[in-house]
Amino acid sequence: MAIVVEVQESLEKALKVLKKKMQLDGLQRELKNRRFYEKPSIKKRRKMQEAERRRRKARRRRH
């Protein structure tokens, strides 16, 4: 997986575009989560909470 950003006008704009693409892909969250070791029990709890959040969001969209 590669994220490509072309620099046309200024480096600052290209960085802004890159950060936005990383955020939409969920890469920033992934890097933040991998920064420190996470115990398996905590990782399982976090995954369950994220799944519940997605279910609630899907339920809201249906109604």
Phi and psi in degrees as a GROMACS rama.xvg file:
@    title "Ramachandran Plot"
@    xaxis  label "Phi"
@    yaxis  label "Psi"
@TYPE xy
-131.649  140.029  ALA-2
-107.41  121.275  ILE-3
-111.074  129.676  VAL-4
-132.004  122.903  VAL-5
-89.512  135.436  GLU-6
-93.5773  111.767  VAL-7
-109.293  -51.9243  GLN-8
-101.572  -64.3082  GLU-9
-137.208  155.11  SER-10
-66.2652  -35.2817  LEU-11
-61.9527  -42.167  GLU-12
-65.7291  -39.5256  LYS-13
-64.4379  -40.6616  ALA-14
-63.6297  -39.719  LEU-15
-62.7881  -42.2939  LYS-16
-65.4097  -42.5392  VAL-17
-60.9417  -45.8017  LEU-18
-62.4423  -39.277  LYS-19
-64.4108  -44.0448  LYS-20
-64.0979  -39.8631  LYS-21
-64.7887  -38.5359  MET-22
-67.1564  -41.7045  GLN-23
-67.0545  -33.4438  LEU-24
-77.5865  -14.6201  ASP-25
83.2481  14.4301  GLY-26
-69.7047  -37.8693  LEU-27
-62.9725  -43.301  GLN-28
-63.9404  -40.7513  ARG-29
-61.6543  -45.5048  GLU-30
-63.8596  -39.6235  LEU-31
-64.3532  -41.2803  LYS-32
-67.666  -32.0113  ASN-33
-85.7962  -4.22274  ARG-34
-62.1954  -37.1667  ARG-35
-127.596  156.748  PHE-36
-67.4774  137.7  TYR-37
-119.862  124.388  GLU-38
-60.6386  146.77  LYS-39
-56.5219  -37.3573  PRO-40
-66.7253  -38.1734  SER-41
-71.425  -38.7062  ILE-42
-62.2739  -42.2075  LYS-43
-63.5552  -43.5211  LYS-44
-62.5376  -42.4829  ARG-45
-64.3811  -42.6021  ARG-46
-63.214  -39.9184  LYS-47
-65.8156  -39.9651  MET-48
-65.3055  -40.7226  GLN-49
-64.4627  -40.4998  GLU-50
-63.8478  -43.1478  ALA-51
-62.7303  -40.178  GLU-52
-61.8849  -42.3661  ARG-53
-64.9351  -40.4759  ARG-54
-62.3793  -44.6142  ARG-55
-62.0336  -41.4558  ARG-56
-64.0321  -42.1287  LYS-57
-65.2033  -39.1614  ALA-58
-64.502  -39.7408  ARG-59
-63.5154  -39.5097  ARG-60
-68.6417  -32.9491  ARG-61
-69.8246  -33.3399  ARG-62
